[in-house]
Amino acid sequence: MSPKIKIKIKSKIKIKIKIKIKIKIKIKIKIKIKIKRSQPAAAPTGVATALKNL
């Protein structure tokens, strides 16, 4: 394995991880919006802490 190939593989892995993180953040935001819409302004603290732990 030449160092150039190793660098290419590493950068590909980094890009994959970044995409995964972006998808996770999008899902979190969607869940937050759903909870806000389905419940009155005063959301229970249990839900808020559950979202923080995601």
C-alpha positions in Angstrom: 0.0 0.0 0.0 1.5 3.3 -1.0 0.9 6.3 1.2 -1.2 8.0 -1.5 -3.7 5.2 -1.5 -3.9 5.2 2.3 -4.7 9.0 2.3 -7.4 8.4 -0.3 -9.1 5.7 1.8 -8.8 7.9 4.9 -10.5 10.8 3.2 -13.3 8.6 1.9 -13.9 7.3 5.4 -14.0 10.9 6.8 -16.5 11.9 4.1 -18.7 8.9 5.0 -18.6 9.8 8.7 -19.5 13.5 7.9 -22.5 12.3 5.9 -23.7 10.0 8.7 -23.4 12.9 11.2 -25.4 15.2 8.9 -28.2 12.6 8.6 -28.3 12.1 12.3 -28.7 15.8 12.9 -31.5 16.0 10.3 -33.3 13.2 12.0 -33.0 14.9 15.4 -34.4 18.2 14.0 -37.3 16.3 12.4 -38.1 14.6 15.7 -37.9 17.9 17.6 -40.4 19.5 15.2 -42.8 16.6 15.4 -42.8 16.7 19.2 -43.3 20.5 19.2 -46.3 20.2 16.8 -47.9 17.2 18.5 -47.7 18.8 22.0 -48.7 22.2 23.5 -46.0 24.8 24.1 -45.1 23.3 27.5 -43.4 20.1 26.5 -42.7 17.6 29.3 -39.2 17.7 30.6 -38.8 14.0 30.0 -39.1 14.6 26.2 -36.6 17.4 26.3 -34.0 15.3 28.1 -34.7 12.3 25.8 -33.9 14.5 22.8 -30.7 15.8 24.4 -29.5 12.2 24.9 -30.0 11.3 21.3 
